[in-house]
Amino acid sequence: MFAVQFDRFGPPDVLTVGLYPEPHAGPDEVRIIVKTAGVSPVDVALRAGLSPSGERIPLPHVPGVDAAGVIDEVGTDVTGFAVGDEVFGTVDVSRLGGASAEFAMTEAAEAHASAARGPRQGKITLTAYGAW
């Protein structure tokens, strides 16, 4: 898959678009074909090397924790979501990124139905909600 990524810290021009390993849904996850990804101040600080969390991210790194799109894979233990559902949510925040790519992974508990269908469960991520 293609993803926005950086392999060193620095100004915006360290960002490139290139190939990155394609993720697949684990038992409690859904995979989203990303239509919109958010950029937050945390993403900017990580990319610039200004965040203490930068020490624990592997490089190359795909930024972004907020994404909206269409589910194309559903984990074996997931209920309430199906392939084709429009959703928004956050990726695994402990990875500090992964949304700025063709595909993004989120735990089903962190995914939310699109505004047209209304929130389904969990907390609402306002950045992604506004982007949708």
SULVEN-V501706 format. One record per residue. N is the residue number from 1. OMEGA is omega in whole degrees, 0 to 359 (* if undefined). D_LAST is the distance of its C-alpha to the last C-alpha in whole Angstrom. Layout:
# SULVEN-V501706
{{N,OMEGA,D_LAST} {N,OMEGA,D_LAST}}
This chain:
# SULVEN-V501706
{{1,174,22} {2,180,21} {3,168,20} {4,183,19} {5,172,22} {6,180,25} {7,174,29} {8,180,30} {9,178,29} {10,182,29} {11,183,27} {12,183,24} {13,172,27} {14,178,27} {15,176,24} {16,172,24} {17,182,23} {18,180,25} {19,180,25} {20,181,25} {21,181,26} {22,179,23} {23,175,22} {24,185,23} {25,170,22} {26,185,25} {27,184,26} {28,187,23} {29,167,20} {30,175,18} {31,184,17} {32,165,14} {33,188,13} {34,174,11} {35,180,9} {36,174,7} {37,179,9} {38,173,10} {39,182,13} {40,175,15} {41,178,19} {42,178,20} {43,180,19} {44,180,21} {45,178,24} {46,181,24} {47,182,24} {48,183,27} {49,184,29} {50,181,29} {51,175,28} {52,178,30} {53,179,28} {54,180,28} {55,185,32} {56,178,30} {57,176,27} {58,176,29} {59,2,29} {60,184,27} {61,175,24} {62,183,20} {63,174,18} {64,175,15} {65,180,14} {66,180,11} {67,173,9} {68,180,6} {69,185,8} {70,179,11} {71,175,14} {72,173,18} {73,180,20} {74,178,21} {75,185,23} {76,182,27} {77,184,26} {78,173,23} {79,176,23} {80,178,20} {81,179,18} {82,174,19} {83,181,18} {84,177,16} {85,173,14} {86,185,10} {87,169,9} {88,179,7} {89,181,10} {90,172,13} {91,178,16} {92,185,19} {93,180,20} {94,177,23} {95,178,23} {96,177,21} {97,178,18} {98,185,18} {99,185,14} {100,184,15} {101,177,16} {102,181,16} {103,175,16} {104,179,15} {105,172,17} {106,173,16} {107,182,19} {108,180,18} {109,180,18} {110,179,16} {111,182,13} {112,177,11} {113,181,11} {114,181,7} {115,180,8} {116,181,10} {117,180,12} {118,179,12} {119,183,13} {120,184,15} {121,173,17} {122,183,17} {123,179,16} {124,176,12} {125,189,11} {126,180,10} {127,180,9} {128,180,6} {129,179,5} {130,181,5} {131,184,4} {132,*,0}}
